[in-house]
């Protein structure tokens, strides 16, 4: 039963760190463009390299 005096504050600190990390990620723009990187993979960028000769 005495272990609860350690585990409950430890869990509260851990939850606080997770919430702080999530808020930092939201404020720094990590979730601004969720579809952009997925669509950029599908875009064909071969058209940009037509000036370079084939080797």
mmJSON file of the N, C-alpha and C atoms, coordinates in Angstrom:
{"data_MODEL":{"atom_site":{
"group_PDB":["ATOM","ATOM","ATOM","ATOM","ATOM","ATOM","ATOM","ATOM","ATOM","ATOM","ATOM","ATOM","ATOM","ATOM","ATOM","ATOM","ATOM","ATOM","ATOM","ATOM","ATOM","ATOM","ATOM","ATOM","ATOM","ATOM","ATOM","ATOM","ATOM","ATOM","ATOM","ATOM","ATOM","ATOM","ATOM","ATOM","ATOM","ATOM","ATOM","ATOM","ATOM","ATOM","ATOM","ATOM","ATOM","ATOM","ATOM","ATOM","ATOM","ATOM","ATOM","ATOM","ATOM","ATOM","ATOM","ATOM","ATOM","ATOM","ATOM","ATOM","ATOM","ATOM","ATOM","ATOM","ATOM","ATOM","ATOM","ATOM","ATOM","ATOM","ATOM","ATOM","ATOM","ATOM","ATOM","ATOM","ATOM","ATOM","ATOM","ATOM","ATOM","ATOM","ATOM","ATOM","ATOM","ATOM","ATOM","ATOM","ATOM","ATOM","ATOM","ATOM","ATOM","ATOM","ATOM","ATOM","ATOM","ATOM","ATOM","ATOM","ATOM","ATOM","ATOM","ATOM","ATOM","ATOM","ATOM","ATOM","ATOM","ATOM","ATOM","ATOM","ATOM","ATOM","ATOM","ATOM","ATOM","ATOM","ATOM","ATOM","ATOM","ATOM","ATOM","ATOM","ATOM","ATOM","ATOM","ATOM","ATOM","ATOM","ATOM","ATOM","ATOM","ATOM","ATOM","ATOM","ATOM","ATOM","ATOM","ATOM","ATOM","ATOM","ATOM","ATOM","ATOM","ATOM","ATOM","ATOM","ATOM","ATOM","ATOM","ATOM","ATOM","ATOM","ATOM","ATOM","ATOM","ATOM","ATOM","ATOM","ATOM","ATOM","ATOM","ATOM","ATOM"],
"id":[1,2,3,4,5,6,7,8,9,10,11,12,13,14,15,16,17,18,19,20,21,22,23,24,25,26,27,28,29,30,31,32,33,34,35,36,37,38,39,40,41,42,43,44,45,46,47,48,49,50,51,52,53,54,55,56,57,58,59,60,61,62,63,64,65,66,67,68,69,70,71,72,73,74,75,76,77,78,79,80,81,82,83,84,85,86,87,88,89,90,91,92,93,94,95,96,97,98,99,100,101,102,103,104,105,106,107,108,109,110,111,112,113,114,115,116,117,118,119,120,121,122,123,124,125,126,127,128,129,130,131,132,133,134,135,136,137,138,139,140,141,142,143,144,145,146,147,148,149,150,151,152,153,154,155,156,157,158,159,160,161,162,163,164,165],
"type_symbol":["N","C","C","N","C","C","N","C","C","N","C","C","N","C","C","N","C","C","N","C","C","N","C","C","N","C","C","N","C","C","N","C","C","N","C","C","N","C","C","N","C","C","N","C","C","N","C","C","N","C","C","N","C","C","N","C","C","N","C","C","N","C","C","N","C","C","N","C","C","N","C","C","N","C","C","N","C","C","N","C","C","N","C","C","N","C","C","N","C","C","N","C","C","N","C","C","N","C","C","N","C","C","N","C","C","N","C","C","N","C","C","N","C","C","N","C","C","N","C","C","N","C","C","N","C","C","N","C","C","N","C","C","N","C","C","N","C","C","N","C","C","N","C","C","N","C","C","N","C","C","N","C","C","N","C","C","N","C","C","N","C","C","N","C","C"],
"label_atom_id":["N","CA","C","N","CA","C","N","CA","C","N","CA","C","N","CA","C","N","CA","C","N","CA","C","N","CA","C","N","CA","C","N","CA","C","N","CA","C","N","CA","C","N","CA","C","N","CA","C","N","CA","C","N","CA","C","N","CA","C","N","CA","C","N","CA","C","N","CA","C","N","CA","C","N","CA","C","N","CA","C","N","CA","C","N","CA","C","N","CA","C","N","CA","C","N","CA","C","N","CA","C","N","CA","C","N","CA","C","N","CA","C","N","CA","C","N","CA","C","N","CA","C","N","CA","C","N","CA","C","N","CA","C","N","CA","C","N","CA","C","N","CA","C","N","CA","C","N","CA","C","N","CA","C","N","CA","C","N","CA","C","N","CA","C","N","CA","C","N","CA","C","N","CA","C","N","CA","C","N","CA","C","N","CA","C","N","CA","C","N","CA","C"],
"label_alt_id":[null,null,null,null,null,null,null,null,null,null,null,null,null,null,null,null,null,null,null,null,null,null,null,null,null,null,null,null,null,null,null,null,null,null,null,null,null,null,null,null,null,null,null,null,null,null,null,null,null,null,null,null,null,null,null,null,null,null,null,null,null,null,null,null,null,null,null,null,null,null,null,null,null,null,null,null,null,null,null,null,null,null,null,null,null,null,null,null,null,null,null,null,null,null,null,null,null,null,null,null,null,null,null,null,null,null,null,null,null,null,null,null,null,null,null,null,null,null,null,null,null,null,null,null,null,null,null,null,null,null,null,null,null,null,null,null,null,null,null,null,null,null,null,null,null,null,null,null,null,null,null,null,null,null,null,null,null,null,null,null,null,null,null,null,null],
"label_comp_id":["UNK","UNK","UNK","UNK","UNK","UNK","UNK","UNK","UNK","UNK","UNK","UNK","UNK","UNK","UNK","UNK","UNK","UNK","UNK","UNK","UNK","UNK","UNK","UNK","UNK","UNK","UNK","UNK","UNK","UNK","UNK","UNK","UNK","UNK","UNK","UNK","UNK","UNK","UNK","UNK","UNK","UNK","UNK","UNK","UNK","UNK","UNK","UNK","UNK","UNK","UNK","UNK","UNK","UNK","UNK","UNK","UNK","UNK","UNK","UNK","UNK","UNK","UNK","UNK","UNK","UNK","UNK","UNK","UNK","UNK","UNK","UNK","UNK","UNK","UNK","UNK","UNK","UNK","UNK","UNK","UNK","UNK","UNK","UNK","UNK","UNK","UNK","UNK","UNK","UNK","UNK","UNK","UNK","UNK","UNK","UNK","UNK","UNK","UNK","UNK","UNK","UNK","UNK","UNK","UNK","UNK","UNK","UNK","UNK","UNK","UNK","UNK","UNK","UNK","UNK","UNK","UNK","UNK","UNK","UNK","UNK","UNK","UNK","UNK","UNK","UNK","UNK","UNK","UNK","UNK","UNK","UNK","UNK","UNK","UNK","UNK","UNK","UNK","UNK","UNK","UNK","UNK","UNK","UNK","UNK","UNK","UNK","UNK","UNK","UNK","UNK","UNK","UNK","UNK","UNK","UNK","UNK","UNK","UNK","UNK","UNK","UNK","UNK","UNK","UNK"],
"label_asym_id":["A","A","A","A","A","A","A","A","A","A","A","A","A","A","A","A","A","A","A","A","A","A","A","A","A","A","A","A","A","A","A","A","A","A","A","A","A","A","A","A","A","A","A","A","A","A","A","A","A","A","A","A","A","A","A","A","A","A","A","A","A","A","A","A","A","A","A","A","A","A","A","A","A","A","A","A","A","A","A","A","A","A","A","A","A","A","A","A","A","A","A","A","A","A","A","A","A","A","A","A","A","A","A","A","A","A","A","A","A","A","A","A","A","A","A","A","A","A","A","A","A","A","A","A","A","A","A","A","A","A","A","A","A","A","A","A","A","A","A","A","A","A","A","A","A","A","A","A","A","A","A","A","A","A","A","A","A","A","A","A","A","A","A","A","A"],
"label_entity_id":["1","1","1","1","1","1","1","1","1","1","1","1","1","1","1","1","1","1","1","1","1","1","1","1","1","1","1","1","1","1","1","1","1","1","1","1","1","1","1","1","1","1","1","1","1","1","1","1","1","1","1","1","1","1","1","1","1","1","1","1","1","1","1","1","1","1","1","1","1","1","1","1","1","1","1","1","1","1","1","1","1","1","1","1","1","1","1","1","1","1","1","1","1","1","1","1","1","1","1","1","1","1","1","1","1","1","1","1","1","1","1","1","1","1","1","1","1","1","1","1","1","1","1","1","1","1","1","1","1","1","1","1","1","1","1","1","1","1","1","1","1","1","1","1","1","1","1","1","1","1","1","1","1","1","1","1","1","1","1","1","1","1","1","1","1"],
"label_seq_id":[1,1,1,2,2,2,3,3,3,4,4,4,5,5,5,6,6,6,7,7,7,8,8,8,9,9,9,10,10,10,11,11,11,12,12,12,13,13,13,14,14,14,15,15,15,16,16,16,17,17,17,18,18,18,19,19,19,20,20,20,21,21,21,22,22,22,23,23,23,24,24,24,25,25,25,26,26,26,27,27,27,28,28,28,29,29,29,30,30,30,31,31,31,32,32,32,33,33,33,34,34,34,35,35,35,36,36,36,37,37,37,38,38,38,39,39,39,40,40,40,41,41,41,42,42,42,43,43,43,44,44,44,45,45,45,46,46,46,47,47,47,48,48,48,49,49,49,50,50,50,51,51,51,52,52,52,53,53,53,54,54,54,55,55,55],
"pdbx_PDB_ins_code":[null,null,null,null,null,null,null,null,null,null,null,null,null,null,null,null,null,null,null,null,null,null,null,null,null,null,null,null,null,null,null,null,null,null,null,null,null,null,null,null,null,null,null,null,null,null,null,null,null,null,null,null,null,null,null,null,null,null,null,null,null,null,null,null,null,null,null,null,null,null,null,null,null,null,null,null,null,null,null,null,null,null,null,null,null,null,null,null,null,null,null,null,null,null,null,null,null,null,null,null,null,null,null,null,null,null,null,null,null,null,null,null,null,null,null,null,null,null,null,null,null,null,null,null,null,null,null,null,null,null,null,null,null,null,null,null,null,null,null,null,null,null,null,null,null,null,null,null,null,null,null,null,null,null,null,null,null,null,null,null,null,null,null,null,null],
"Cartn_x":[0.817,0.0,0.869,2.04,2.913,3.506,3.516,4.048,3.173,1.908,1.016,1.465,2.127,2.644,3.744,4.356,5.375,4.78,3.925,3.439,2.451,1.603,0.621,1.305,2.214,2.918,3.787,4.389,5.188,4.324,3.141,2.218,1.743,1.506,1.072,2.17,3.415,4.533,4.667,4.513,4.606,3.501,2.29,1.181,1.452,1.984,2.318,3.368,4.37,5.399,4.83,3.937,3.32,2.455,1.672,0.828,1.699,2.775,3.666,4.317,4.726,5.293,4.286,3.063,2.028,1.721,1.608,1.342,2.496,3.735,4.872,4.799,4.428,4.347,3.252,2.128,1.039,1.448,2.07,2.455,3.595,4.445,5.563,5.204,3.956,3.492,3.686,3.858,4.067,2.825,1.651,0.414,-0.267,0.446,-0.167,-0.536,0.361,0.116,0.314,-0.778,-0.674,-0.673,-1.309,-1.389,-0.253,0.422,1.459,2.575,3.208,4.28,3.79,2.568,2.048,1.822,1.369,1.142,2.443,3.444,4.704,5.423,5.179,5.775,5.198,3.925,3.252,3.559,4.033,4.312,5.539,5.463,6.559,7.506,8.73,9.687,10.706,10.426,11.335,11.347,10.282,10.192,11.189,11.633,12.579,13.983,14.316,15.679,15.877,15.075,15.226,16.45,16.972,18.136,19.427,19.46,20.676,20.816,22.003,22.183,22.175,21.762,21.775,23.212,23.509,24.871,24.873],
"Cartn_y":[-1.192,0.0,1.267,1.17,2.342,2.686,1.723,1.983,2.98,3.078,4.042,5.469,5.725,7.071,7.446,6.478,6.726,6.675,5.697,5.489,6.561,7.045,8.051,9.37,9.908,11.122,10.873,9.706,9.385,9.337,8.77,8.727,10.134,10.967,12.34,13.131,12.932,13.608,13.117,11.831,11.272,11.805,11.888,12.452,13.911,14.647,16.046,16.219,15.351,15.415,15.081,14.109,13.736,14.866,15.484,16.609,17.779,18.064,19.156,18.875,17.65,17.292,17.413,17.019,17.133,18.597,19.422,20.846,21.509,21.129,21.678,21.301,20.049,19.601,20.345,20.591,21.316,22.761,23.398,24.808,25.0,23.997,24.15,23.762,23.362,23.12,21.703,20.744,19.37,18.774,19.294,18.724,19.649,20.62,21.572,20.933,20.17,19.594,18.086,17.368,15.92,15.193,15.769,15.091,15.465,16.564,17.039,16.041,15.509,14.542,13.266,12.864,11.657,11.896,13.09,13.39,13.669,14.182,14.497,13.23,12.114,10.861,10.439,10.719,10.293,11.189,12.403,13.327,12.858,12.924,12.497,13.67,13.55,14.636,14.375,13.436,13.179,14.331,15.097,16.199,17.301,17.435,18.484,18.19,16.958,16.573,16.391,17.015,16.852,17.572,18.57,19.312,18.536,17.584,16.819,15.721,15.547,14.468,13.111,12.084,10.721,10.228,9.473,8.955,7.474],
"Cartn_z":[0.0,0.0,0.0,0.599,0.663,-0.697,-1.605,-2.939,-3.708,-3.333,-3.984,-3.741,-2.602,-2.335,-3.322,-3.92,-4.939,-6.344,-6.612,-7.966,-8.436,-7.555,-7.969,-8.347,-7.558,-8.018,-9.255,-9.338,-10.517,-11.774,-11.662,-12.794,-13.154,-12.158,-12.433,-13.146,-12.743,-13.409,-14.839,-15.051,-16.399,-17.302,-16.791,-17.574,-17.885,-16.931,-17.168,-18.258,-18.262,-19.315,-20.685,-20.729,-22.003,-22.53,-21.662,-22.076,-22.528,-21.812,-22.208,-23.559,-23.793,-25.091,-26.218,-25.965,-26.984,-27.288,-26.255,-26.479,-27.219,-26.911,-27.638,-29.116,-29.406,-30.796,-31.547,-30.896,-31.547,-31.805,-30.831,-30.989,-31.972,-32.153,-33.079,-34.504,-34.739,-36.097,-36.594,-35.72,-36.151,-36.803,-36.486,-37.001,-38.002,-38.555,-39.478,-40.811,-41.4,-42.723,-42.64,-42.445,-42.3,-43.636,-44.664,-45.952,-46.9,-46.678,-47.589,-47.833,-46.803,-47.042,-47.725,-47.448,-48.098,-49.592,-49.945,-51.359,-52.102,-51.398,-52.081,-52.546,-51.899,-52.337,-53.686,-53.878,-55.102,-56.296,-56.048,-57.143,-57.912,-59.231,-60.082,-60.297,-59.848,-59.993,-61.097,-61.992,-63.109,-64.103,-64.166,-65.132,-64.834,-63.605,-63.247,-63.734,-64.053,-64.395,-65.906,-66.734,-68.182,-68.718,-68.026,-68.498,-68.336,-67.448,-67.207,-68.261,-68.826,-69.817,-69.137,-69.899,-69.378,-69.304,-68.286,-68.121,-68.291],
"occupancy":[1.0,1.0,1.0,1.0,1.0,1.0,1.0,1.0,1.0,1.0,1.0,1.0,1.0,1.0,1.0,1.0,1.0,1.0,1.0,1.0,1.0,1.0,1.0,1.0,1.0,1.0,1.0,1.0,1.0,1.0,1.0,1.0,1.0,1.0,1.0,1.0,1.0,1.0,1.0,1.0,1.0,1.0,1.0,1.0,1.0,1.0,1.0,1.0,1.0,1.0,1.0,1.0,1.0,1.0,1.0,1.0,1.0,1.0,1.0,1.0,1.0,1.0,1.0,1.0,1.0,1.0,1.0,1.0,1.0,1.0,1.0,1.0,1.0,1.0,1.0,1.0,1.0,1.0,1.0,1.0,1.0,1.0,1.0,1.0,1.0,1.0,1.0,1.0,1.0,1.0,1.0,1.0,1.0,1.0,1.0,1.0,1.0,1.0,1.0,1.0,1.0,1.0,1.0,1.0,1.0,1.0,1.0,1.0,1.0,1.0,1.0,1.0,1.0,1.0,1.0,1.0,1.0,1.0,1.0,1.0,1.0,1.0,1.0,1.0,1.0,1.0,1.0,1.0,1.0,1.0,1.0,1.0,1.0,1.0,1.0,1.0,1.0,1.0,1.0,1.0,1.0,1.0,1.0,1.0,1.0,1.0,1.0,1.0,1.0,1.0,1.0,1.0,1.0,1.0,1.0,1.0,1.0,1.0,1.0,1.0,1.0,1.0,1.0,1.0,1.0],
"B_iso_or_equiv":[0.0,0.0,0.0,0.0,0.0,0.0,0.0,0.0,0.0,0.0,0.0,0.0,0.0,0.0,0.0,0.0,0.0,0.0,0.0,0.0,0.0,0.0,0.0,0.0,0.0,0.0,0.0,0.0,0.0,0.0,0.0,0.0,0.0,0.0,0.0,0.0,0.0,0.0,0.0,0.0,0.0,0.0,0.0,0.0,0.0,0.0,0.0,0.0,0.0,0.0,0.0,0.0,0.0,0.0,0.0,0.0,0.0,0.0,0.0,0.0,0.0,0.0,0.0,0.0,0.0,0.0,0.0,0.0,0.0,0.0,0.0,0.0,0.0,0.0,0.0,0.0,0.0,0.0,0.0,0.0,0.0,0.0,0.0,0.0,0.0,0.0,0.0,0.0,0.0,0.0,0.0,0.0,0.0,0.0,0.0,0.0,0.0,0.0,0.0,0.0,0.0,0.0,0.0,0.0,0.0,0.0,0.0,0.0,0.0,0.0,0.0,0.0,0.0,0.0,0.0,0.0,0.0,0.0,0.0,0.0,0.0,0.0,0.0,0.0,0.0,0.0,0.0,0.0,0.0,0.0,0.0,0.0,0.0,0.0,0.0,0.0,0.0,0.0,0.0,0.0,0.0,0.0,0.0,0.0,0.0,0.0,0.0,0.0,0.0,0.0,0.0,0.0,0.0,0.0,0.0,0.0,0.0,0.0,0.0,0.0,0.0,0.0,0.0,0.0,0.0],
"pdbx_formal_charge":[null,null,null,null,null,null,null,null,null,null,null,null,null,null,null,null,null,null,null,null,null,null,null,null,null,null,null,null,null,null,null,null,null,null,null,null,null,null,null,null,null,null,null,null,null,null,null,null,null,null,null,null,null,null,null,null,null,null,null,null,null,null,null,null,null,null,null,null,null,null,null,null,null,null,null,null,null,null,null,null,null,null,null,null,null,null,null,null,null,null,null,null,null,null,null,null,null,null,null,null,null,null,null,null,null,null,null,null,null,null,null,null,null,null,null,null,null,null,null,null,null,null,null,null,null,null,null,null,null,null,null,null,null,null,null,null,null,null,null,null,null,null,null,null,null,null,null,null,null,null,null,null,null,null,null,null,null,null,null,null,null,null,null,null,null],
"auth_seq_id":[1,1,1,2,2,2,3,3,3,4,4,4,5,5,5,6,6,6,7,7,7,8,8,8,9,9,9,10,10,10,11,11,11,12,12,12,13,13,13,14,14,14,15,15,15,16,16,16,17,17,17,18,18,18,19,19,19,20,20,20,21,21,21,22,22,22,23,23,23,24,24,24,25,25,25,26,26,26,27,27,27,28,28,28,29,29,29,30,30,30,31,31,31,32,32,32,33,33,33,34,34,34,35,35,35,36,36,36,37,37,37,38,38,38,39,39,39,40,40,40,41,41,41,42,42,42,43,43,43,44,44,44,45,45,45,46,46,46,47,47,47,48,48,48,49,49,49,50,50,50,51,51,51,52,52,52,53,53,53,54,54,54,55,55,55],
"auth_comp_id":["UNK","UNK","UNK","UNK","UNK","UNK","UNK","UNK","UNK","UNK","UNK","UNK","UNK","UNK","UNK","UNK","UNK","UNK","UNK","UNK","UNK","UNK","UNK","UNK","UNK","UNK","UNK","UNK","UNK","UNK","UNK","UNK","UNK","UNK","UNK","UNK","UNK","UNK","UNK","UNK","UNK","UNK","UNK","UNK","UNK","UNK","UNK","UNK","UNK","UNK","UNK","UNK","UNK","UNK","UNK","UNK","UNK","UNK","UNK","UNK","UNK","UNK","UNK","UNK","UNK","UNK","UNK","UNK","UNK","UNK","UNK","UNK","UNK","UNK","UNK","UNK","UNK","UNK","UNK","UNK","UNK","UNK","UNK","UNK","UNK","UNK","UNK","UNK","UNK","UNK","UNK","UNK","UNK","UNK","UNK","UNK","UNK","UNK","UNK","UNK","UNK","UNK","UNK","UNK","UNK","UNK","UNK","UNK","UNK","UNK","UNK","UNK","UNK","UNK","UNK","UNK","UNK","UNK","UNK","UNK","UNK","UNK","UNK","UNK","UNK","UNK","UNK","UNK","UNK","UNK","UNK","UNK","UNK","UNK","UNK","UNK","UNK","UNK","UNK","UNK","UNK","UNK","UNK","UNK","UNK","UNK","UNK","UNK","UNK","UNK","UNK","UNK","UNK","UNK","UNK","UNK","UNK","UNK","UNK","UNK","UNK","UNK","UNK","UNK","UNK"],
"auth_asym_id":["A","A","A","A","A","A","A","A","A","A","A","A","A","A","A","A","A","A","A","A","A","A","A","A","A","A","A","A","A","A","A","A","A","A","A","A","A","A","A","A","A","A","A","A","A","A","A","A","A","A","A","A","A","A","A","A","A","A","A","A","A","A","A","A","A","A","A","A","A","A","A","A","A","A","A","A","A","A","A","A","A","A","A","A","A","A","A","A","A","A","A","A","A","A","A","A","A","A","A","A","A","A","A","A","A","A","A","A","A","A","A","A","A","A","A","A","A","A","A","A","A","A","A","A","A","A","A","A","A","A","A","A","A","A","A","A","A","A","A","A","A","A","A","A","A","A","A","A","A","A","A","A","A","A","A","A","A","A","A","A","A","A","A","A","A"],
"auth_atom_id":["N","CA","C","N","CA","C","N","CA","C","N","CA","C","N","CA","C","N","CA","C","N","CA","C","N","CA","C","N","CA","C","N","CA","C","N","CA","C","N","CA","C","N","CA","C","N","CA","C","N","CA","C","N","CA","C","N","CA","C","N","CA","C","N","CA","C","N","CA","C","N","CA","C","N","CA","C","N","CA","C","N","CA","C","N","CA","C","N","CA","C","N","CA","C","N","CA","C","N","CA","C","N","CA","C","N","CA","C","N","CA","C","N","CA","C","N","CA","C","N","CA","C","N","CA","C","N","CA","C","N","CA","C","N","CA","C","N","CA","C","N","CA","C","N","CA","C","N","CA","C","N","CA","C","N","CA","C","N","CA","C","N","CA","C","N","CA","C","N","CA","C","N","CA","C","N","CA","C","N","CA","C","N","CA","C","N","CA","C","N","CA","C"],
"pdbx_PDB_model_num":[1,1,1,1,1,1,1,1,1,1,1,1,1,1,1,1,1,1,1,1,1,1,1,1,1,1,1,1,1,1,1,1,1,1,1,1,1,1,1,1,1,1,1,1,1,1,1,1,1,1,1,1,1,1,1,1,1,1,1,1,1,1,1,1,1,1,1,1,1,1,1,1,1,1,1,1,1,1,1,1,1,1,1,1,1,1,1,1,1,1,1,1,1,1,1,1,1,1,1,1,1,1,1,1,1,1,1,1,1,1,1,1,1,1,1,1,1,1,1,1,1,1,1,1,1,1,1,1,1,1,1,1,1,1,1,1,1,1,1,1,1,1,1,1,1,1,1,1,1,1,1,1,1,1,1,1,1,1,1,1,1,1,1,1,1]
}}}
